[in-house]
């Protein structure tokens, strides 16, 4: 029987827009008490008001601040039943042209933020022997895509983290889900021309698959499901054959042949998305 999400306290980082906002909407529809955590508090509050959730500020690159955010979410709504580590950025460009600030931002938001959030969630959930952690990775966490080398590295990290922690949590009562979307029609993929075999997904499809995994616990969630099939086939092939398949499906050009003009606003926002890390490292663009 599917588990009920009614009155469950669910925290979604990066929930102000895109996939995160779609998840918030789907969860509120299930009757969950949803707390949006986002760096952009104004947008988060607008999303929360529109969907019937609560919004709080969080910079996931500030570990102490992230912990304080979770404390506040619990003080207002009760013990966290589900944490969805969704916050992430995807700057695109040739690896050799990427500067250290961009590299640091991706590592801190996409990977370190997920590591810290996952650890904090376990500390809160283990004493109650119940809970569910959802880490939003990417199909790029299972393969390498030119034009997004560091992004791929961070998502591979999220995959490895989730696989290891899942085994550590065996028998604890805490569930782990790893969500791996392909290209999703959000601001993050602005300017990306998807002419390959895998169709572009919608944020709503990712949200629906995530909610289903919460109601019917599942570890790996691919969106669309065909991405998982392609990944399994690719891993069975010799490397040369697997890379031939990627080229045939135009996966090697997916994040390279982009319209950079359409990404200006997103890239600017992504570059300003780690203020705490910038201060900690003494790094600025």
Buried (B, 14 or more C-beta within 10 A) or exposed (E): EEEEBEEBBBBBBBBBBBBBBBBBBBBBEBEBBBBBBBBBBEBBBBBBEEBEBBBBBBBBBBBEBBBBBBEBBBEEBEEBBBBBBBBBBBBBBEEEEBEEBBBBBBBBBBBBBBBBBBBBBBEBBBEEEEBBBBBBBBBBBBBBBBBBBBBBBBBBBBBEBBEEBBEEBEEBEBBBBBBBBBBBBBEBBBBBBBEBEBEBBBBBBBBBBBBBBBBEEBEBBBBBEEBBEBBEEBEEEEEEEBBEBBEEBBBBBBBBEBEEEBBEEBBEBBBEBBEBBBEBBEBEE
